[in-house]
Amino acid sequence: MSERNPTEPYLDPMHSIGYLTRINFRAFSRELEKLTIKHGVSAGQWRFLRVLWDQDGITQRELADRTGTTEATTVRSVNGLLKSGFISRRRESDDRRKMKITLTAKGRRLRNELLPMVIAVNERALRGVSRRDIDITRRVLMRTFENLTSNGEGSE
């Protein structure tokens, strides 16, 4: 019997957790954007709104950190959200270098319109998947994220 090559499962992209995560992310984003774009919100802007609905009035840097995006991506999305009237941006009084991002009334109202859409996309994606498998998947994805964002040391 020959020895199994440990990299073999990763040669097929459909066996790679990274690849499967990426194609799922893209599929979720496309499906969600089909619904949110009717309200003037792109998939890229969605994640910024989602953060601001949880914690409004944070700096542009904090927004970039919480969405896991670069400064350049954050600036583009913030500019789009500003143009659409969903947010306002102003310099902090104590540190003029920092830009504080705040939802407008229009941006706050979007929450109740858009959150049912993300629920619908998730329910569609999870159709036929058991609660147990969903819980396991969530735990695995949280663990892989922790492993990849820690200082190279996964917790045991």
N, C-alpha and C positions, 0 to 999 in steps of 0.2 A: 504494500500500500504506500502510495507516495505522500510526502508531507505536503500539507496545504499551505499555500502562499497567503500570509495574513493580509496582503493588500488586495487580493482577488475580489472580495465583495465590492470594493470601492471602484473597480474598473468599470462596472456597470452603473451608470448614473442613477438608475432606479433603486440602487442599493445604498446610495450615499445620502446620509441624513442631511448634509449641507445642500446637495442638489435638490432633494425633495422639499426641503424647507424653502429654498429659493423659488421653485416653480409654484409652490403653494402660495407664497407671499404674492407673487405676480398675479396668480389667478384670483386671489382674494381682492387685490387692489383693482384689477380690471372690473370685476363684478360690482364692487362697491362704487367705483367711479361711474359706472353706467347709471347708478341711482342718484349719486350726489351731484353729478355734473348739472343736473336739471336745476339745482339750487346754486349753481355757480361755484361749486367746490370740487377741485381736482383731487385725485388720490393723494398727491403730494401735500396739498393744503389740509387734507383731512386730519393727518396725524398732528399737525400743529394746533388745530382747533380742539382736538381731543385732549391735548395737554392743557390748553388754556381753560377748557371747561372744568378741569379738575383744579387748576391753580392759576387763576387770572392775576395779571399784574406782575409778571416775572420779567426778568431782563431778557434781552435777545440772546445773550450767551447761555442763560439757564434754559431757554427754549431749545436752543441747539443741542445742549447736553441731554435734555430729557427726551428729545426725539431721535437722538443718535445721528444727527446730521452735521454736515460741515457748516462753517459760517456762511460760505457762499450759497449753499442750498437754502439755508435759513433766510438769508437776505432776500433771495428770489421769492420764496414762499411768502415771507412777511410783506414784501412789496405787492404781491398779488392780492393778499388778504386786505391790505390797506386800500388798494384800488377798488376792491369790491365792497368796501365799507364794513367789513366784518371785525376789524380791529383798529385801534389807534396806537400810535407810537410817540413817546415823548422822552426827552432826556431826564434822567433823575436829577433832582435838585442838589443832592449831596455829592454826586459824582457825575459830572457832565459827560463823561466818556460812555456811560452806560445808558442803553436805550431800554425803557420799560414798555412792554407790550400789554395792552389791555383790550379786552373784548368790548365791542360796542353793543348796544341793545340788539341790533340786527344780528350780530355774531352770537350773542347769548340765546336768542330765539331759535337759531339754527339747531341747537342741541336737541330740542324736542322733535324737530323735523327729521334730523339725520340719524339719531341713535336707533330708531326702529329699523332703519335700513341696514345697519351693521348687524343687528340681531337677525334680520331676514337672511343676509348672506351667510352668516355663521350657521343658522339652522339648515339652510340648503346644503352647505358643505358637509355638515355632520349627519345628514339623513342616512339612516341605516347603520350608524356607528353607536355601539353600546355606551352607556354612561361610564362603565368601567374602563373601556378603551379611551374615552375622552379624558378621564382623570389621569390615566397612565401617560397619555400623550402630553398633557399639560405639564405633568411632573418632569417628564423627560426633556421637554423643550425648555422648561425653566432651569433645569440642571445643566443642559448644554450651554445655555446663555451664561449662567454663573461661571461655568468652567472656562468659557472663552473670554469673559470680561474680568475675571479675577487676575491676580498677579502671576498667572501661570500655575497656580496651585488650586486644584479642585478640592472641595471639602469632602471628607469621607463620611 
